[in-house]
């Protein structure tokens, strides 16, 4: 399989890991809003270093351009479990200087023993 290297100007999401699936969507500007087009599966992450991700992709798959929106999904076969135990703690941070509103948070918890 051929590989391609995606280099980002900003920090990569800390949740991205080897084996995740990279997708992209071409964007266009309509008035003052950016709109996304069809979502295309690029391939699996094989390497992460700094702000660079190396991806295996199928021959014939069109590669993303600099203006495309890049996203990722976890491999469902490896990331199917929920939280285990009696205690969990998480923190939500808004790194933007603009006010933000969260619509919903959902958590699935399973006790590890009883």
Jmol script that loads the backbone (N, CA, C; Angstrom):
load data "model"
ATOM      1  N   UNK A   1       0.834  -1.189   0.000  1.00  0.00           N
ATOM      2  CA  UNK A   1       0.000   0.000   0.000  1.00  0.00           C
ATOM      3  C   UNK A   1       0.873   1.245   0.000  1.00  0.00           C
ATOM      4  N   UNK A   2       0.489   2.234  -0.762  1.00  0.00           N
ATOM      5  CA  UNK A   2       1.240   3.491  -0.724  1.00  0.00           C
ATOM      6  C   UNK A   2       0.931   4.260   0.571  1.00  0.00           C
ATOM      7  N   UNK A   3       1.822   5.166   0.912  1.00  0.00           N
ATOM      8  CA  UNK A   3       1.611   6.005   2.101  1.00  0.00           C
ATOM      9  C   UNK A   3       1.633   7.470   1.696  1.00  0.00           C
ATOM     10  N   UNK A   4       0.995   8.284   2.516  1.00  0.00           N
ATOM     11  CA  UNK A   4       1.063   9.731   2.338  1.00  0.00           C
ATOM     12  C   UNK A   4       1.299  10.356   3.697  1.00  0.00           C
ATOM     13  N   UNK A   5       1.948  11.494   3.709  1.00  0.00           N
ATOM     14  CA  UNK A   5       2.247  12.202   4.946  1.00  0.00           C
ATOM     15  C   UNK A   5       1.385  13.456   5.024  1.00  0.00           C
ATOM     16  N   UNK A   6       0.653  13.591   6.134  1.00  0.00           N
ATOM     17  CA  UNK A   6      -0.160  14.777   6.383  1.00  0.00           C
ATOM     18  C   UNK A   6       0.548  15.612   7.440  1.00  0.00           C
ATOM     19  N   UNK A   7       0.876  16.850   7.112  1.00  0.00           N
ATOM     20  CA  UNK A   7       1.544  17.750   8.044  1.00  0.00           C
ATOM     21  C   UNK A   7       0.599  18.895   8.367  1.00  0.00           C
ATOM     22  N   UNK A   8       0.419  19.161   9.666  1.00  0.00           N
ATOM     23  CA  UNK A   8      -0.532  20.163  10.126  1.00  0.00           C
ATOM     24  C   UNK A   8       0.196  21.357  10.734  1.00  0.00           C
ATOM     25  N   UNK A   9      -0.354  22.569  10.570  1.00  0.00           N
ATOM     26  CA  UNK A   9       0.287  23.753  11.135  1.00  0.00           C
ATOM     27  C   UNK A   9       0.090  23.861  12.644  1.00  0.00           C
ATOM     28  N   UNK A  10      -0.913  23.166  13.178  1.00  0.00           N
ATOM     29  CA  UNK A  10      -1.214  23.215  14.613  1.00  0.00           C
ATOM     30  C   UNK A  10      -1.052  21.836  15.229  1.00  0.00           C
ATOM     31  N   UNK A  11      -1.182  21.763  16.556  1.00  0.00           N
ATOM     32  CA  UNK A  11      -1.057  20.490  17.254  1.00  0.00           C
ATOM     33  C   UNK A  11      -2.123  19.506  16.790  1.00  0.00           C
ATOM     34  N   UNK A  12      -1.745  18.235  16.723  1.00  0.00           N
ATOM     35  CA  UNK A  12      -2.669  17.164  16.363  1.00  0.00           C
ATOM     36  C   UNK A  12      -3.436  16.773  17.618  1.00  0.00           C
ATOM     37  N   UNK A  13      -4.690  16.392  17.461  1.00  0.00           N
ATOM     38  CA  UNK A  13      -5.517  15.940  18.574  1.00  0.00           C
ATOM     39  C   UNK A  13      -4.794  14.817  19.315  1.00  0.00           C
ATOM     40  N   UNK A  14      -4.729  14.910  20.641  1.00  0.00           N
ATOM     41  CA  UNK A  14      -3.986  13.925  21.434  1.00  0.00           C
ATOM     42  C   UNK A  14      -4.607  12.538  21.390  1.00  0.00           C
ATOM     43  N   UNK A  15      -5.855  12.413  20.953  1.00  0.00           N
ATOM     44  CA  UNK A  15      -6.528  11.111  20.885  1.00  0.00           C
ATOM     45  C   UNK A  15      -6.138  10.298  19.665  1.00  0.00           C
ATOM     46  N   UNK A  16      -5.516  10.912  18.658  1.00  0.00           N
ATOM     47  CA  UNK A  16      -5.128  10.175  17.457  1.00  0.00           C
ATOM     48  C   UNK A  16      -4.039   9.180  17.818  1.00  0.00           C
ATOM     49  N   UNK A  17      -4.206   7.930  17.369  1.00  0.00           N
ATOM     50  CA  UNK A  17      -3.197   6.914  17.631  1.00  0.00           C
ATOM     51  C   UNK A  17      -3.051   6.018  16.404  1.00  0.00           C
ATOM     52  N   UNK A  18      -1.975   5.255  16.389  1.00  0.00           N
ATOM     53  CA  UNK A  18      -1.720   4.336  15.285  1.00  0.00           C
ATOM     54  C   UNK A  18      -2.887   3.363  15.175  1.00  0.00           C
ATOM     55  N   UNK A  19      -3.356   3.156  13.950  1.00  0.00           N
ATOM     56  CA  UNK A  19      -4.493   2.274  13.713  1.00  0.00           C
ATOM     57  C   UNK A  19      -5.796   3.020  13.488  1.00  0.00           C
ATOM     58  N   UNK A  20      -5.868   4.298  13.876  1.00  0.00           N
ATOM     59  CA  UNK A  20      -7.073   5.095  13.642  1.00  0.00           C
ATOM     60  C   UNK A  20      -7.270   5.289  12.141  1.00  0.00           C
ATOM     61  N   UNK A  21      -8.505   5.562  11.750  1.00  0.00           N
ATOM     62  CA  UNK A  21      -8.835   5.744  10.339  1.00  0.00           C
ATOM     63  C   UNK A  21      -8.973   7.237  10.052  1.00  0.00           C
ATOM     64  N   UNK A  22      -8.256   7.709   9.038  1.00  0.00           N
ATOM     65  CA  UNK A  22      -8.298   9.120   8.647  1.00  0.00           C
ATOM     66  C   UNK A  22      -9.325   9.303   7.527  1.00  0.00           C
ATOM     67  N   UNK A  23     -10.154  10.328   7.674  1.00  0.00           N
ATOM     68  CA  UNK A  23     -11.134  10.718   6.665  1.00  0.00           C
ATOM     69  C   UNK A  23     -10.865  12.175   6.293  1.00  0.00           C
ATOM     70  N   UNK A  24     -11.336  12.584   5.126  1.00  0.00           N
ATOM     71  CA  UNK A  24     -11.258  14.002   4.777  1.00  0.00           C
ATOM     72  C   UNK A  24     -12.495  14.397   3.991  1.00  0.00           C
ATOM     73  N   UNK A  25     -12.750  15.692   3.983  1.00  0.00           N
ATOM     74  CA  UNK A  25     -13.889  16.226   3.245  1.00  0.00           C
ATOM     75  C   UNK A  25     -13.469  17.534   2.587  1.00  0.00           C
ATOM     76  N   UNK A  26     -13.660  17.642   1.270  1.00  0.00           N
ATOM     77  CA  UNK A  26     -13.361  18.916   0.603  1.00  0.00           C
ATOM     78  C   UNK A  26     -14.282  20.012   1.143  1.00  0.00           C
ATOM     79  N   UNK A  27     -13.755  21.209   1.302  1.00  0.00           N
ATOM     80  CA  UNK A  27     -14.565  22.322   1.796  1.00  0.00           C
ATOM     81  C   UNK A  27     -14.662  23.403   0.730  1.00  0.00           C
ATOM     82  N   UNK A  28     -15.777  24.100   0.770  1.00  0.00           N
ATOM     83  CA  UNK A  28     -15.977  25.250  -0.104  1.00  0.00           C
ATOM     84  C   UNK A  28     -16.564  26.370   0.736  1.00  0.00           C
ATOM     85  N   UNK A  29     -16.402  27.593   0.282  1.00  0.00           N
ATOM     86  CA  UNK A  29     -16.952  28.731   0.996  1.00  0.00           C
ATOM     87  C   UNK A  29     -18.224  29.192   0.299  1.00  0.00           C
ATOM     88  N   UNK A  30     -19.306  29.202   1.077  1.00  0.00           N
ATOM     89  CA  UNK A  30     -20.597  29.674   0.579  1.00  0.00           C
ATOM     90  C   UNK A  30     -20.940  30.923   1.374  1.00  0.00           C
ATOM     91  N   UNK A  31     -20.859  32.075   0.760  1.00  0.00           N
ATOM     92  CA  UNK A  31     -21.045  33.320   1.505  1.00  0.00           C
ATOM     93  C   UNK A  31     -19.895  33.484   2.477  1.00  0.00           C
ATOM     94  N   UNK A  32     -20.208  33.509   3.778  1.00  0.00           N
ATOM     95  CA  UNK A  32     -19.165  33.640   4.796  1.00  0.00           C
ATOM     96  C   UNK A  32     -18.921  32.315   5.518  1.00  0.00           C
ATOM     97  N   UNK A  33     -19.624  31.242   5.108  1.00  0.00           N
ATOM     98  CA  UNK A  33     -19.519  29.955   5.796  1.00  0.00           C
ATOM     99  C   UNK A  33     -18.752  28.949   4.958  1.00  0.00           C
ATOM    100  N   UNK A  34     -17.939  28.126   5.629  1.00  0.00           N
ATOM    101  CA  UNK A  34     -17.287  27.002   4.968  1.00  0.00           C
ATOM    102  C   UNK A  34     -18.227  25.809   5.050  1.00  0.00           C
ATOM    103  N   UNK A  35     -18.420  25.132   3.947  1.00  0.00           N
ATOM    104  CA  UNK A  35     -19.277  23.951   3.930  1.00  0.00           C
ATOM    105  C   UNK A  35     -18.461  22.755   3.474  1.00  0.00           C
ATOM    106  N   UNK A  36     -18.798  21.583   4.016  1.00  0.00           N
ATOM    107  CA  UNK A  36     -18.066  20.362   3.691  1.00  0.00           C
ATOM    108  C   UNK A  36     -18.786  19.591   2.610  1.00  0.00           C
ATOM    109  N   UNK A  37     -18.012  18.849   1.837  1.00  0.00           N
ATOM    110  CA  UNK A  37     -18.565  18.004   0.785  1.00  0.00           C
ATOM    111  C   UNK A  37     -18.647  16.567   1.251  1.00  0.00           C
ATOM    112  N   UNK A  38     -18.483  15.647   0.344  1.00  0.00           N
ATOM    113  CA  UNK A  38     -18.551  14.221   0.633  1.00  0.00           C
ATOM    114  C   UNK A  38     -17.355  13.803   1.488  1.00  0.00           C
ATOM    115  N   UNK A  39     -17.604  12.946   2.471  1.00  0.00           N
ATOM    116  CA  UNK A  39     -16.533  12.430   3.328  1.00  0.00           C
ATOM    117  C   UNK A  39     -15.875  11.255   2.628  1.00  0.00           C
ATOM    118  N   UNK A  40     -14.528  11.288   2.568  1.00  0.00           N
ATOM    119  CA  UNK A  40     -13.750  10.250   1.890  1.00  0.00           C
ATOM    120  C   UNK A  40     -12.851   9.564   2.911  1.00  0.00           C
ATOM    121  N   UNK A  41     -12.860   8.214   2.939  1.00  0.00           N
ATOM    122  CA  UNK A  41     -11.949   7.479   3.815  1.00  0.00           C
ATOM    123  C   UNK A  41     -10.576   7.441   3.154  1.00  0.00           C
ATOM    124  N   UNK A  42      -9.571   7.956   3.850  1.00  0.00           N
ATOM    125  CA  UNK A  42      -8.215   7.969   3.297  1.00  0.00           C
ATOM    126  C   UNK A  42      -7.491   6.676   3.632  1.00  0.00           C
ATOM    127  N   UNK A  43      -7.405   6.326   4.917  1.00  0.00           N
ATOM    128  CA  UNK A  43      -6.711   5.095   5.301  1.00  0.00           C
ATOM    129  C   UNK A  43      -6.343   5.087   6.764  1.00  0.00           C
ATOM    130  N   UNK A  44      -5.500   4.122   7.149  1.00  0.00           N
ATOM    131  CA  UNK A  44      -5.102   3.926   8.540  1.00  0.00           C
ATOM    132  C   UNK A  44      -3.816   4.664   8.876  1.00  0.00           C
ATOM    133  N   UNK A  45      -3.767   5.202  10.099  1.00  0.00           N
ATOM    134  CA  UNK A  45      -2.564   5.866  10.605  1.00  0.00           C
ATOM    135  C   UNK A  45      -1.514   4.801  10.893  1.00  0.00           C
ATOM    136  N   UNK A  46      -0.304   4.980  10.352  1.00  0.00           N
ATOM    137  CA  UNK A  46       0.788   4.041  10.633  1.00  0.00           C
ATOM    138  C   UNK A  46       1.909   4.682  11.431  1.00  0.00           C
ATOM    139  N   UNK A  47       1.910   6.042  11.500  1.00  0.00           N
ATOM    140  CA  UNK A  47       2.966   6.725  12.239  1.00  0.00           C
ATOM    141  C   UNK A  47       2.505   8.128  12.611  1.00  0.00           C
ATOM    142  N   UNK A  48       2.901   8.563  13.811  1.00  0.00           N
ATOM    143  CA  UNK A  48       2.618   9.919  14.271  1.00  0.00           C
ATOM    144  C   UNK A  48       3.911  10.481  14.842  1.00  0.00           C
ATOM    145  N   UNK A  49       4.268  11.680  14.402  1.00  0.00           N
ATOM    146  CA  UNK A  49       5.473  12.326  14.910  1.00  0.00           C
ATOM    147  C   UNK A  49       5.259  13.829  14.888  1.00  0.00           C
ATOM    148  N   UNK A  50       5.175  14.438  16.071  1.00  0.00           N
ATOM    149  CA  UNK A  50       4.946  15.875  16.144  1.00  0.00           C
ATOM    150  C   UNK A  50       3.624  16.245  15.501  1.00  0.00           C
ATOM    151  N   UNK A  51       3.666  17.091  14.489  1.00  0.00           N
ATOM    152  CA  UNK A  51       2.460  17.517  13.764  1.00  0.00           C
ATOM    153  C   UNK A  51       2.310  16.792  12.433  1.00  0.00           C
ATOM    154  N   UNK A  52       2.883  15.598  12.343  1.00  0.00           N
ATOM    155  CA  UNK A  52       2.868  14.828  11.103  1.00  0.00           C
ATOM    156  C   UNK A  52       2.257  13.452  11.337  1.00  0.00           C
ATOM    157  N   UNK A  53       1.366  13.054  10.420  1.00  0.00           N
ATOM    158  CA  UNK A  53       0.751  11.733  10.454  1.00  0.00           C
ATOM    159  C   UNK A  53       1.042  11.054   9.122  1.00  0.00           C
ATOM    160  N   UNK A  54       1.483   9.793   9.171  1.00  0.00           N
ATOM    161  CA  UNK A  54       1.689   9.008   7.958  1.00  0.00           C
ATOM    162  C   UNK A  54       0.532   8.020   7.862  1.00  0.00           C
ATOM    163  N   UNK A  55      -0.090   7.960   6.667  1.00  0.00           N
ATOM    164  CA  UNK A  55      -1.305   7.169   6.460  1.00  0.00           C
ATOM    165  C   UNK A  55      -1.113   6.193   5.298  1.00  0.00           C
ATOM    166  N   UNK A  56      -1.496   4.923   5.501  1.00  0.00           N
ATOM    167  CA  UNK A  56      -1.603   3.950   4.412  1.00  0.00           C
ATOM    168  C   UNK A  56      -2.907   4.214   3.691  1.00  0.00           C
ATOM    169  N   UNK A  57      -2.894   4.245   2.369  1.00  0.00           N
ATOM    170  CA  UNK A  57      -4.148   4.438   1.645  1.00  0.00           C
ATOM    171  C   UNK A  57      -4.206   3.494   0.445  1.00  0.00           C
ATOM    172  N   UNK A  58      -5.415   3.239  -0.036  1.00  0.00           N
ATOM    173  CA  UNK A  58      -5.618   2.363  -1.188  1.00  0.00           C
ATOM    174  C   UNK A  58      -5.187   3.078  -2.467  1.00  0.00           C
ATOM    175  N   UNK A  59      -4.525   2.351  -3.355  1.00  0.00           N
ATOM    176  CA  UNK A  59      -4.163   2.907  -4.655  1.00  0.00           C
ATOM    177  C   UNK A  59      -5.434   3.369  -5.359  1.00  0.00           C
ATOM    178  N   UNK A  60      -5.397   4.557  -5.928  1.00  0.00           N
ATOM    179  CA  UNK A  60      -6.559   5.104  -6.618  1.00  0.00           C
ATOM    180  C   UNK A  60      -7.366   6.075  -5.770  1.00  0.00           C
ATOM    181  N   UNK A  61      -7.118   6.107  -4.449  1.00  0.00           N
ATOM    182  CA  UNK A  61      -7.811   7.056  -3.581  1.00  0.00           C
ATOM    183  C   UNK A  61      -7.231   8.444  -3.803  1.00  0.00           C
ATOM    184  N   UNK A  62      -8.100   9.413  -4.046  1.00  0.00           N
ATOM    185  CA  UNK A  62      -7.633  10.799  -4.215  1.00  0.00           C
ATOM    186  C   UNK A  62      -7.101  11.307  -2.887  1.00  0.00           C
ATOM    187  N   UNK A  63      -5.983  12.004  -2.916  1.00  0.00           N
ATOM    188  CA  UNK A  63      -5.384  12.534  -1.689  1.00  0.00           C
ATOM    189  C   UNK A  63      -6.002  13.884  -1.341  1.00  0.00           C
ATOM    190  N   UNK A  64      -6.054  14.208  -0.038  1.00  0.00           N
ATOM    191  CA  UNK A  64      -6.628  15.497   0.368  1.00  0.00           C
ATOM    192  C   UNK A  64      -5.730  16.662  -0.036  1.00  0.00           C
ATOM    193  N   UNK A  65      -6.340  17.836  -0.177  1.00  0.00           N
ATOM    194  CA  UNK A  65      -5.591  19.063  -0.454  1.00  0.00           C
ATOM    195  C   UNK A  65      -5.457  19.851   0.845  1.00  0.00           C
ATOM    196  N   UNK A  66      -4.716  20.925   0.811  1.00  0.00           N
ATOM    197  CA  UNK A  66      -4.466  21.738   2.006  1.00  0.00           C
ATOM    198  C   UNK A  66      -5.738  22.360   2.568  1.00  0.00           C
ATOM    199  N   UNK A  67      -6.767  22.560   1.749  1.00  0.00           N
ATOM    200  CA  UNK A  67      -7.993  23.196   2.234  1.00  0.00           C
ATOM    201  C   UNK A  67      -9.042  22.192   2.715  1.00  0.00           C
ATOM    202  N   UNK A  68      -8.777  20.882   2.601  1.00  0.00           N
ATOM    203  CA  UNK A  68      -9.748  19.876   3.024  1.00  0.00           C
ATOM    204  C   UNK A  68      -9.795  19.753   4.540  1.00  0.00           C
ATOM    205  N   UNK A  69     -10.962  19.356   5.047  1.00  0.00           N
ATOM    206  CA  UNK A  69     -11.144  19.131   6.477  1.00  0.00           C
ATOM    207  C   UNK A  69     -10.751  17.695   6.780  1.00  0.00           C
ATOM    208  N   UNK A  70      -9.790  17.502   7.688  1.00  0.00           N
ATOM    209  CA  UNK A  70      -9.291  16.173   8.045  1.00  0.00           C
ATOM    210  C   UNK A  70      -9.903  15.767   9.380  1.00  0.00           C
ATOM    211  N   UNK A  71     -10.359  14.515   9.474  1.00  0.00           N
ATOM    212  CA  UNK A  71     -10.922  13.993  10.728  1.00  0.00           C
ATOM    213  C   UNK A  71     -10.472  12.550  10.903  1.00  0.00           C
ATOM    214  N   UNK A  72     -10.721  11.990  12.074  1.00  0.00           N
ATOM    215  CA  UNK A  72     -10.310  10.612  12.313  1.00  0.00           C
ATOM    216  C   UNK A  72     -11.370   9.885  13.121  1.00  0.00           C
ATOM    217  N   UNK A  73     -11.331   8.555  13.054  1.00  0.00           N
ATOM    218  CA  UNK A  73     -12.223   7.702  13.835  1.00  0.00           C
ATOM    219  C   UNK A  73     -11.393   6.570  14.419  1.00  0.00           C
ATOM    220  N   UNK A  74     -11.802   6.103  15.567  1.00  0.00           N
ATOM    221  CA  UNK A  74     -11.112   4.994  16.214  1.00  0.00           C
ATOM    222  C   UNK A  74     -11.489   3.680  15.540  1.00  0.00           C
ATOM    223  N   UNK A  75     -10.559   2.732  15.580  1.00  0.00           N
ATOM    224  CA  UNK A  75     -10.823   1.384  15.099  1.00  0.00           C
ATOM    225  C   UNK A  75     -11.782   0.738  16.097  1.00  0.00           C
ATOM    226  N   UNK A  76     -12.998   0.446  15.673  1.00  0.00           N
ATOM    227  CA  UNK A  76     -14.036  -0.041  16.583  1.00  0.00           C
ATOM    228  C   UNK A  76     -13.691  -1.402  17.196  1.00  0.00           C
ATOM    229  N   UNK A  77     -12.904  -2.217  16.519  1.00  0.00           N
ATOM    230  CA  UNK A  77     -12.574  -3.524  17.080  1.00  0.00           C
ATOM    231  C   UNK A  77     -11.638  -3.408  18.276  1.00  0.00           C
ATOM    232  N   UNK A  78     -10.875  -2.334  18.360  1.00  0.00           N
ATOM    233  CA  UNK A  78      -9.917  -2.157  19.456  1.00  0.00           C
ATOM    234  C   UNK A  78     -10.407  -1.194  20.520  1.00  0.00           C
ATOM    235  N   UNK A  79     -11.449  -0.434  20.260  1.00  0.00           N
ATOM    236  CA  UNK A  79     -11.898   0.604  21.186  1.00  0.00           C
ATOM    237  C   UNK A  79     -13.379   0.467  21.518  1.00  0.00           C
ATOM    238  N   UNK A  80     -13.803  -0.731  21.911  1.00  0.00           N
ATOM    239  CA  UNK A  80     -15.221  -0.974  22.174  1.00  0.00           C
ATOM    240  C   UNK A  80     -15.582  -0.943  23.659  1.00  0.00           C
ATOM    241  N   UNK A  81     -14.624  -0.966  24.566  1.00  0.00           N
ATOM    242  CA  UNK A  81     -14.961  -1.038  25.986  1.00  0.00           C
ATOM    243  C   UNK A  81     -15.368   0.323  26.525  1.00  0.00           C
ATOM    244  N   UNK A  82     -16.100   0.284  27.624  1.00  0.00           N
ATOM    245  CA  UNK A  82     -16.478   1.518  28.300  1.00  0.00           C
ATOM    246  C   UNK A  82     -15.581   1.688  29.517  1.00  0.00           C
ATOM    247  N   UNK A  83     -15.809   2.742  30.283  1.00  0.00           N
ATOM    248  CA  UNK A  83     -15.026   2.964  31.501  1.00  0.00           C
ATOM    249  C   UNK A  83     -15.257   1.830  32.483  1.00  0.00           C
ATOM    250  N   UNK A  84     -14.216   1.437  33.190  1.00  0.00           N
ATOM    251  CA  UNK A  84     -14.322   0.393  34.204  1.00  0.00           C
ATOM    252  C   UNK A  84     -13.916   0.954  35.550  1.00  0.00           C
ATOM    253  N   UNK A  85     -14.529   0.452  36.625  1.00  0.00           N
ATOM    254  CA  UNK A  85     -14.130   0.840  37.967  1.00  0.00           C
ATOM    255  C   UNK A  85     -15.218   1.584  38.701  1.00  0.00           C
ATOM    256  N   UNK A  86     -14.827   2.169  39.851  1.00  0.00           N
ATOM    257  CA  UNK A  86     -15.773   2.852  40.718  1.00  0.00           C
ATOM    258  C   UNK A  86     -15.657   4.366  40.657  1.00  0.00           C
ATOM    259  N   UNK A  87     -14.625   4.873  39.994  1.00  0.00           N
ATOM    260  CA  UNK A  87     -14.387   6.310  40.000  1.00  0.00           C
ATOM    261  C   UNK A  87     -13.821   6.735  38.655  1.00  0.00           C
ATOM    262  N   UNK A  88     -14.335   7.808  38.149  1.00  0.00           N
ATOM    263  CA  UNK A  88     -13.805   8.367  36.905  1.00  0.00           C
ATOM    264  C   UNK A  88     -13.810   9.881  37.034  1.00  0.00           C
ATOM    265  N   UNK A  89     -12.830  10.506  36.440  1.00  0.00           N
ATOM    266  CA  UNK A  89     -12.737  11.965  36.469  1.00  0.00           C
ATOM    267  C   UNK A  89     -12.358  12.444  35.085  1.00  0.00           C
ATOM    268  N   UNK A  90     -13.005  13.501  34.621  1.00  0.00           N
ATOM    269  CA  UNK A  90     -12.641  14.079  33.335  1.00  0.00           C
ATOM    270  C   UNK A  90     -12.767  15.583  33.422  1.00  0.00           C
ATOM    271  N   UNK A  91     -12.089  16.250  32.513  1.00  0.00           N
ATOM    272  CA  UNK A  91     -12.078  17.704  32.485  1.00  0.00           C
ATOM    273  C   UNK A  91     -12.343  18.154  31.061  1.00  0.00           C
ATOM    274  N   UNK A  92     -13.214  19.127  30.916  1.00  0.00           N
ATOM    275  CA  UNK A  92     -13.536  19.690  29.608  1.00  0.00           C
ATOM    276  C   UNK A  92     -12.963  21.101  29.578  1.00  0.00           C
ATOM    277  N   UNK A  93     -12.178  21.393  28.546  1.00  0.00           N
ATOM    278  CA  UNK A  93     -11.494  22.675  28.463  1.00  0.00           C
ATOM    279  C   UNK A  93     -11.839  23.349  27.140  1.00  0.00           C
ATOM    280  N   UNK A  94     -12.141  24.620  27.197  1.00  0.00           N
ATOM    281  CA  UNK A  94     -12.349  25.427  26.000  1.00  0.00           C
ATOM    282  C   UNK A  94     -11.088  26.263  25.816  1.00  0.00           C
ATOM    283  N   UNK A  95     -10.268  25.924  24.820  1.00  0.00           N
ATOM    284  CA  UNK A  95      -9.017  26.640  24.583  1.00  0.00           C
ATOM    285  C   UNK A  95      -9.211  27.920  23.786  1.00  0.00           C
ATOM    286  N   UNK A  96     -10.428  28.149  23.329  1.00  0.00           N
ATOM    287  CA  UNK A  96     -10.728  29.338  22.545  1.00  0.00           C
ATOM    288  C   UNK A  96     -10.959  30.535  23.464  1.00  0.00           C
ATOM    289  N   UNK A  97     -10.740  31.727  22.962  1.00  0.00           N
ATOM    290  CA  UNK A  97     -11.039  32.930  23.732  1.00  0.00           C
ATOM    291  C   UNK A  97     -12.519  33.291  23.618  1.00  0.00           C
ATOM    292  N   UNK A  98     -13.231  32.606  22.684  1.00  0.00           N
ATOM    293  CA  UNK A  98     -14.657  32.848  22.502  1.00  0.00           C
ATOM    294  C   UNK A  98     -15.478  31.956  23.429  1.00  0.00           C
ATOM    295  N   UNK A  99     -16.625  32.455  23.827  1.00  0.00           N
ATOM    296  CA  UNK A  99     -17.532  31.676  24.655  1.00  0.00           C
ATOM    297  C   UNK A  99     -18.059  30.493  23.848  1.00  0.00           C
ATOM    298  N   UNK A 100     -18.229  29.348  24.498  1.00  0.00           N
ATOM    299  CA  UNK A 100     -18.753  28.162  23.837  1.00  0.00           C
ATOM    300  C   UNK A 100     -19.830  27.549  24.718  1.00  0.00           C
ATOM    301  N   UNK A 101     -20.766  26.870  24.094  1.00  0.00           N
ATOM    302  CA  UNK A 101     -21.851  26.231  24.823  1.00  0.00           C
ATOM    303  C   UNK A 101     -21.873  24.755  24.467  1.00  0.00           C
ATOM    304  N   UNK A 102     -21.944  23.898  25.489  1.00  0.00           N
ATOM    305  CA  UNK A 102     -21.980  22.465  25.255  1.00  0.00           C
ATOM    306  C   UNK A 102     -23.427  22.007  25.269  1.00  0.00           C
ATOM    307  N   UNK A 103     -23.805  21.239  24.272  1.00  0.00           N
ATOM    308  CA  UNK A 103     -25.184  20.780  24.154  1.00  0.00           C
ATOM    309  C   UNK A 103     -25.434  19.548  25.016  1.00  0.00           C
ATOM    310  N   UNK A 104     -24.510  18.585  25.013  1.00  0.00           N
ATOM    311  CA  UNK A 104     -24.762  17.337  25.715  1.00  0.00           C
ATOM    312  C   UNK A 104     -23.454  16.622  26.019  1.00  0.00           C
ATOM    313  N   UNK A 105     -23.447  15.885  27.134  1.00  0.00           N
ATOM    314  CA  UNK A 105     -22.343  14.988  27.476  1.00  0.00           C
ATOM    315  C   UNK A 105     -22.965  13.658  27.858  1.00  0.00           C
ATOM    316  N   UNK A 106     -22.366  12.570  27.396  1.00  0.00           N
ATOM    317  CA  UNK A 106     -22.896  11.247  27.686  1.00  0.00           C
ATOM    318  C   UNK A 106     -21.750  10.334  28.082  1.00  0.00           C
ATOM    319  N   UNK A 107     -21.982   9.462  29.080  1.00  0.00           N
ATOM    320  CA  UNK A 107     -20.949   8.550  29.536  1.00  0.00           C
ATOM    321  C   UNK A 107     -21.577   7.173  29.762  1.00  0.00           C
ATOM    322  N   UNK A 108     -20.875   6.125  29.341  1.00  0.00           N
ATOM    323  CA  UNK A 108     -21.298   4.750  29.586  1.00  0.00           C
ATOM    324  C   UNK A 108     -20.299   4.162  30.578  1.00  0.00           C
ATOM    325  N   UNK A 109     -20.757   3.759  31.752  1.00  0.00           N
ATOM    326  CA  UNK A 109     -19.865   3.259  32.799  1.00  0.00           C
ATOM    327  C   UNK A 109     -20.295   1.855  33.195  1.00  0.00           C
ATOM    328  N   UNK A 110     -19.314   0.955  33.370  1.00  0.00           N
ATOM    329  CA  UNK A 110     -19.563  -0.406  33.827  1.00  0.00           C
ATOM    330  C   UNK A 110     -18.668  -0.687  35.031  1.00  0.00           C
ATOM    331  N   UNK A 111     -19.248  -1.148  36.119  1.00  0.00           N
ATOM    332  CA  UNK A 111     -18.434  -1.484  37.290  1.00  0.00           C
ATOM    333  C   UNK A 111     -17.529  -2.665  36.944  1.00  0.00           C
ATOM    334  N   UNK A 112     -16.272  -2.607  37.359  1.00  0.00           N
ATOM    335  CA  UNK A 112     -15.341  -3.679  37.019  1.00  0.00           C
ATOM    336  C   UNK A 112     -15.510  -4.884  37.938  1.00  0.00           C
ATOM    337  N   UNK A 113     -16.002  -4.685  39.134  1.00  0.00           N
ATOM    338  CA  UNK A 113     -16.275  -5.800  40.043  1.00  0.00           C
ATOM    339  C   UNK A 113     -17.249  -5.313  41.109  1.00  0.00           C
ATOM    340  N   UNK A 114     -17.854  -6.249  41.815  1.00  0.00           N
ATOM    341  CA  UNK A 114     -18.806  -5.867  42.865  1.00  0.00           C
ATOM    342  C   UNK A 114     -18.731  -6.811  44.015  1.00  0.00           C
TER     343      UNK A 114
END
end "model"
wireframe off; spacefill off
backbone 0.3
color backbone group
